[in-house]
Amino acid sequence: MEYKTQMEAAKKGIITEQMKAVAEKEGLSPEAIMEKVSKGTVAIPANIRHTSLSPEGIGQGLRTKINVNLGISGDCKNYDTELEKVRMAIKFGCEAIMDLSNYGKTNTFRRQLIDMSPAMIGTVPMYDAIGYLEKDLLDITAEDFLKVVRAHAEEGVDFMTIHAGINKRAVECFKRDKRLTNIVSRGGSLLFAWMEMTGNENPFYEHYDEVLDILREYDVTISLGDALRPGSIDDSTDAGQVSELIELGALTKRAWEKDVQVMVEGPGHMAMNEIAANMTLQKRICHNAPFYVLGPLVTDIAPGYDHITSAIGGAIAAANGADFLCYVTPAEHLRLPDIDDVREGIVASKIAAHAADIAKGIKGARDIDNKMSDARRRIDWEEMFSYAIDPDKARRYFESTPPSDRHTCSMCGKMCAMRTTNMILEGKEVKFCSEK
């Protein structure tokens, strides 16, 4: 039996090599993965042309996955720096990398990225349209936008953010329900501007079937972008956000009817008390499709520390049903992140994802924590470093103020609680003053 996409194969009862790979990573049976893919509750973004890919599943009952954003801009054009960020993301085991380049001819960098990366690759074709086509926004046609989608699919991109939900109905709700920060989605703002200047419907909504035909040809997963996501906690769960979400639910079903895999993107800024309800709302309206969130950032007053505000929100979101976290760095709202920012963002997101997996009871999630705790009890530093999310930083901190006794650290020294308890349980006498 032949098939075009992972979803089509699953519906036909075919277990693909990608499903087998995901099943092995998740500790589940291939049949269980196939069933989830057939229903759309799990997506395996895997473009047929991304030959270096190590497949990952995103969705219900699986480990929470992490995405890293990178890419060049008009103010920062250093491709070598971006490739260094790619290598760091791969080193930390991040499952996805989104190339958000928005300057010049980006396809050379993207092809290099796809060739070298075992992580799935995502893009936002809307970002690339102006540079790729070398046209002003007003001069771009619906056909031009589709041309960029096809170009990215042909290059091997595994998933694309398509802002198809910001149609005229959603825009009407956005305008009627005044916002503090208006539209903060880059792609969403460009589409809004194009729609307002031309008077036309969103081309990705109007020509949605053509978009799906392109994605189906290469088995590209559509990540339905939330152009009206809140950019401040004051704007969260408003009419614009919810009206777009309703459109995304309908678009999800239309994609599944064409065997195109779907992820749905979620809010950016949101107070903690609203997050759990939003996860339930999204899953309900979007038929349990995998949910991809940026943050959410739980306060607006922490520039320079938004990897922390994001990790707090991301942990709550994932514990309540979100499946995929987009990292946020300390540079958010301030500048293009440098390599140190990327590291901090990755680690914060991985902490959030892992904490959520423990809360959700994901199979085997607690195992490494138990190993770390056992190593701490035995005060085995090398083993502790091996289990750390960032072993280099852990080792560097320990060695920066080394203890006189390697069976302690420089905070407690010989008064280490682990050391004291271990000695007593071993039948030894604890002394301090007489020890040399």
C-alpha positions in Angstrom: 0.0 0.0 0.0 1.2 3.5 -0.9 0.9 6.6 1.2 1.9 10.3 1.0 1.9 11.3 4.7 2.4 9.8 8.1 -1.3 10.4 8.8 -2.4 8.7 5.6 -0.2 5.7 6.5 -1.6 5.5 10.0 -5.2 5.7 8.7 -4.4 2.7 6.4 -2.9 0.7 9.3 0.7 1.1 8.1 3.5 1.4 10.7 6.2 3.6 9.1 9.9 3.7 10.0 9.3 7.1 11.6 6.5 5.6 13.8 8.9 2.8 14.9 11.6 5.4 15.8 9.2 7.5 17.8 7.8 4.4 19.6 11.3 3.3 20.7 12.1 6.8 22.0 8.9 7.0 23.9 8.8 3.5 25.3 5.5 2.8 23.6 4.4 0.3 21.0 4.5 1.2 17.3 0.8 0.3 17.2 0.0 2.9 19.9 1.9 5.6 18.0 0.1 4.7 14.8 -3.3 5.0 16.5 -2.4 8.4 17.8 -1.2 9.6 14.5 -4.3 8.3 12.7 -6.5 10.4 15.1 -4.3 13.5 14.9 -3.5 13.6 18.6 0.2 13.0 17.7 2.1 14.5 14.8 5.5 13.2 13.5 6.9 16.2 11.4 9.1 14.5 8.8 9.5 16.0 5.4 10.3 13.2 2.8 13.4 15.3 1.8 14.9 15.7 5.3 17.1 12.6 5.2 19.2 13.5 8.3 16.1 13.6 10.5 15.8 11.7 13.8 12.0 11.5 14.0 10.1 12.8 17.0 6.5 12.6 18.0 4.6 15.6 19.4 1.4 15.2 21.2 -0.8 13.4 23.7 0.9 11.0 26.1 4.4 11.7 24.8 7.4 13.6 26.2 7.1 17.4 26.0 9.3 18.6 23.1 11.4 21.8 22.8 11.9 24.2 19.9 14.8 26.6 19.4 14.3 29.7 17.3 17.2 31.2 15.4 18.0 32.9 12.1 19.5 36.1 10.6 18.0 39.6 10.5 18.9 42.8 8.7 20.9 43.9 11.8 22.6 40.5 12.5 23.7 38.7 9.3 26.4 36.3 10.7 25.5 32.8 9.4 28.5 31.3 11.4 26.9 32.5 14.6 23.6 31.0 13.7 25.2 27.7 12.9 26.9 27.8 16.3 23.4 28.1 17.8 22.3 25.1 15.7 25.1 23.0 17.1 24.3 24.0 20.6 20.6 23.1 20.2 21.6 19.7 18.8 24.1 19.2 21.7 21.3 19.8 24.2 19.0 17.4 22.4 16.4 19.9 21.4 13.9 18.2 19.1 13.1 21.1 16.8 14.8 24.2 15.3 12.9 27.0 13.6 14.7 29.1 11.1 13.1 32.5 11.4 15.5 34.3 9.0 13.9 37.4 7.5 16.7 39.0 5.5 18.1 38.3 2.0 18.2 35.0 0.3 17.8 32.6 3.2 17.6 29.3 1.3 21.3 28.6 1.3 21.4 28.7 5.1 18.2 26.7 5.4 19.5 23.9 3.1 22.7 23.7 5.1 20.6 23.5 8.3 18.4 20.7 6.9 21.4 18.8 5.7 23.1 18.8 9.1 20.3 18.6 11.6 18.8 15.5 13.1 16.2 17.9 14.8 13.1 18.7 12.8 13.2 22.0 11.1 10.4 24.6 11.0 9.9 27.9 9.2 7.4 30.7 8.8 7.1 31.3 5.1 5.5 34.7 5.7 8.8 35.9 7.2 10.7 34.9 4.1 8.3 36.2 1.5 9.5 39.8 1.3 13.2 38.9 1.1 12.7 35.8 -1.1 10.4 37.6 -3.6 12.1 41.0 -3.4 8.8 42.8 -3.4 7.1 45.3 -1.1 4.3 43.8 1.0 1.6 45.6 -1.0 2.9 44.1 -4.3 2.9 40.5 -3.1 0.1 38.3 -4.5 -1.6 35.3 -3.0 0.2 33.2 -5.7 3.5 34.6 -4.4 2.8 33.5 -0.9 2.1 30.0 -2.1 5.3 30.0 -4.1 7.3 30.5 -0.9 5.4 27.7 0.8 6.3 25.4 -2.0 9.9 26.5 -2.0 10.3 25.7 1.7 8.6 22.3 1.3 10.9 21.4 -1.5 13.9 22.3 0.6 12.9 19.7 3.2 11.2 21.8 6.0 9.3 19.5 8.4 6.7 21.9 9.7 5.6 25.4 8.8 3.8 28.0 10.8 0.9 29.2 8.6 -1.2 32.1 10.0 -4.4 30.9 8.2 -6.7 31.7 11.1 -6.5 35.5 11.0 -9.4 35.9 8.5 -11.8 38.8 8.2 -14.0 37.4 10.9 -11.1 37.2 13.4 -9.9 40.7 12.4 -13.4 42.1 13.1 -13.3 40.7 16.6 -9.7 42.0 17.1 -10.8 45.5 16.1 -14.0 45.5 18.1 -12.3 44.3 21.3 -9.6 46.9 21.9 -6.2 45.6 23.0 -3.3 47.0 25.0 -0.6 45.6 22.7 -2.6 44.9 19.5 -0.9 42.3 17.2 2.6 41.1 18.4 2.9 38.2 16.0 5.4 39.2 13.2 3.7 37.1 10.6 0.3 38.0 11.9 1.0 41.7 11.7 2.3 41.4 8.1 -0.8 39.5 7.0 -3.0 42.0 8.8 -1.3 44.9 7.1 -1.6 43.1 3.7 -5.3 42.4 4.2 -6.0 46.0 5.3 -4.0 47.6 2.5 -5.5 45.3 -0.3 -8.9 44.7 1.1 -8.5 41.0 0.4 -9.1 38.0 2.5 -6.1 36.3 4.2 -4.5 34.4 1.2 -3.6 31.4 3.5 -7.2 31.2 4.5 -8.7 31.8 1.1 -6.4 29.3 -0.6 -6.1 26.9 2.3 -6.8 23.8 0.2 -3.9 24.7 -2.2 -1.6 25.2 0.8 -2.6 21.7 2.1 -2.0 20.2 -1.3 1.6 21.5 -1.2 2.2 20.3 2.3 0.7 16.9 1.6 3.0 16.4 -1.3 6.1 16.5 0.9 4.5 15.4 4.2 5.0 18.8 5.9 3.1 19.3 9.1 1.1 22.5 9.3 1.6 24.5 12.5 -1.4 26.7 12.6 -0.1 30.0 13.8 -1.8 32.2 16.4 -1.5 35.6 14.7 -3.7 37.1 17.5 -1.9 35.6 20.4 -1.8 38.0 23.4 1.4 40.1 23.7 0.6 41.1 27.2 -1.2 39.6 30.2 -3.8 42.3 29.8 -4.8 40.9 26.3 -5.0 37.2 27.2 -8.1 35.2 26.6 -9.8 38.1 24.8 -12.2 38.0 21.8 -9.5 38.2 19.2 -7.5 35.3 20.6 -10.6 33.0 21.1 -12.2 33.9 17.7 -9.0 32.9 15.9 -8.8 29.7 18.0 -12.3 28.8 16.7 -11.1 29.3 13.2 -8.0 27.1 13.9 -10.2 24.3 15.1 -12.1 24.3 11.8 -8.8 24.5 9.8 -7.5 21.5 11.8 -10.3 19.3 10.7 -9.9 20.4 7.1 -6.2 19.5 7.2 -6.8 16.1 8.6 -9.4 15.4 5.9 -6.4 15.7 3.5 -4.1 13.6 5.7 -2.0 16.6 6.6 -0.6 16.5 10.1 -1.4 19.5 12.4 -0.1 21.4 15.3 -1.8 24.4 16.8 0.1 27.3 18.3 -0.9 29.0 21.5 -0.7 32.1 23.6 2.5 34.1 24.3 1.6 36.2 27.5 -0.8 35.0 30.1 -1.3 35.2 33.9 -0.7 31.9 35.6 -4.4 31.5 36.7 -5.6 31.5 33.1 -3.1 28.9 31.7 -4.8 25.6 32.6 -8.2 26.8 31.3 -6.6 27.9 28.1 -5.0 24.5 27.5 -8.3 22.8 28.1 -10.1 25.3 25.8 -7.6 24.7 23.0 -7.7 21.0 23.2 -11.5 21.0 23.1 -11.8 23.5 20.2 -9.0 22.0 18.2 -10.0 18.3 18.6 -7.0 17.4 20.8 -4.4 18.3 18.1 -0.9 18.8 19.5 -0.5 22.2 21.1 2.6 24.4 20.6 3.1 27.3 23.0 5.5 30.3 23.2 5.9 30.6 26.9 3.4 31.6 28.1 5.2 34.5 29.8 3.4 35.0 33.1 4.4 38.7 33.7 5.4 41.6 31.5 8.1 43.3 33.7 11.1 41.0 33.4 13.1 42.0 30.3 16.4 40.2 30.5 14.8 37.4 32.5 12.0 36.3 30.2 13.5 32.8 29.9 12.3 32.5 33.6 8.9 34.0 33.1 8.5 31.7 30.1 9.7 28.6 31.9 7.1 29.2 34.7 4.3 29.5 32.2 5.6 26.6 30.0 5.7 24.2 32.9 2.2 25.0 33.9 1.0 24.8 30.3 2.7 21.5 29.6 1.5 20.0 32.9 -2.0 20.9 31.7 -1.8 19.5 28.2 0.6 21.6 26.0 2.8 19.2 24.0 5.5 21.5 22.5 7.4 24.4 24.1 9.1 27.2 22.1 12.0 28.4 24.1 12.4 32.0 25.1 15.8 33.6 25.9 16.9 36.4 28.2 17.1 38.5 25.1 13.3 38.3 24.4 11.9 41.8 23.7 15.4 43.3 23.6 17.6 41.9 20.8 18.6 38.9 18.7 19.9 36.4 21.2 23.6 35.6 21.3 25.0 32.1 22.0 24.8 32.5 25.8 21.2 33.6 25.6 20.4 30.6 23.5 22.0 28.3 26.1 20.0 29.9 28.9 16.8 29.7 26.9 17.3 26.0 26.1 18.0 25.0 29.7 15.0 27.0 31.0 12.7 25.3 28.5 14.1 21.9 29.1 13.6 22.3 32.9 10.0 23.3 32.2 9.3 20.4 29.9 10.9 17.9 32.2 9.0 19.2 35.2 5.8 19.0 33.3 6.5 15.4 32.1 6.9 14.4 35.8 3.6 16.0 36.7 1.9 14.3 33.7 3.2 10.9 34.7 5.0 10.4 31.4 6.6 6.9 31.4 10.2 7.0 32.7 10.2 10.8 33.3 11.2 10.4 37.0 13.9 7.9 36.4 16.8 10.4 35.8 15.7 12.4 38.9 15.9 9.3 41.0 19.4 8.5 39.7 20.5 12.1 40.4 19.2 11.9 44.0 20.9 8.5 44.5 24.2 10.1 43.3 23.7 13.0 45.6 23.1 10.7 48.6 26.4 9.0 47.7 28.1 12.3 47.0 29.3 11.1 43.6 30.1 14.3 41.7 31.0 12.8 38.4 27.7 10.8 38.3 25.8 14.0 39.3 27.3 15.9 36.4 26.4 13.2 34.0 22.7 13.5 34.9 22.6 17.3 34.8 20.7 19.2 32.1 23.7 21.4 31.7 26.7 19.3 33.0 29.3 21.9 31.9 27.8 24.6 34.1 27.3 22.3 37.0 31.0 21.2 36.8 32.2 24.8 36.4 30.3 26.0 39.5 31.6 23.1 41.6 35.2 23.6 40.5 35.1 27.4 40.9 35.3 27.0 44.7 36.5 23.5 45.3 36.1 21.9 48.7 38.9 20.5 50.7 37.0 17.3 51.0 35.6 16.0 47.6 32.9 14.3 49.5 31.3 17.7 50.3 30.8 21.0 48.5 32.0 24.4 49.5 28.6 25.5 50.9 28.4 23.1 53.8 31.9 21.6 53.9 32.1 18.9 56.6 28.7 19.9 57.9 27.1 18.4 54.7 23.9 16.7 55.7 24.4 13.9 53.3 27.9 13.2 54.7 26.7 13.4 58.3 23.8 11.0 57.8 25.8 8.6 55.7 28.5 8.4 58.4 26.0 7.7 61.2 24.2 5.1 59.1 27.6 3.4 58.5 28.2 3.3 62.3 30.9 6.0 62.2 31.3 8.8 64.7 30.9 12.4 63.4 33.5 14.8 64.6 34.4 18.3 63.5 36.8 20.0 66.0 39.2 17.1 66.2 39.3 16.5 62.4 42.3 17.8 60.6 
